[in-house]
Structure formats: structure tokens, C-alpha cells
């Protein structure tokens, strides 16, 4: 059985790429290159599914918005 997940990719202040999977809380990883990041996030997803099982409800990805607040 195959699953498809949306992955959010960001870059931190030290130059590492960081990937998170919104549908799987706690599922994230980081790497110096995008190729390595994709390999690692696939592994992380497989491990999360092994431990947590399939997510309860699949959500449709709409997009990402940047919001600025004064705090």
C-alpha cells in the first residue's frame, strides 16, 4: 500500500534544510542537501507510520502563507 504526504521544507540559519510532515505530528528531519533531506524524510515517514499507523484523515494541501506580527 502506498501513501502520499505533503512535506514542508525550510532552511534554518545554519544552512540546514528541515522537512516536516504536517499529517504526521512529530515527523521531521534535517540535512545539508535536498537530496539527503528527501531520503531522510522518506525514512522518517516510514518510521512514523510504523509507530503511529496511518493518519486518521487525509487533508488537502492548500498552500503556505507568511504572516508577520509584532510581538
Secondary structure, 3 states (H helix, E strand, C coil): CCCCCCCEEEECCCCCEEEECCCCCCCEEEECCHHHHHHHHHHHHHHHHHHHCCCCCCCCCCCCCCCCCCC
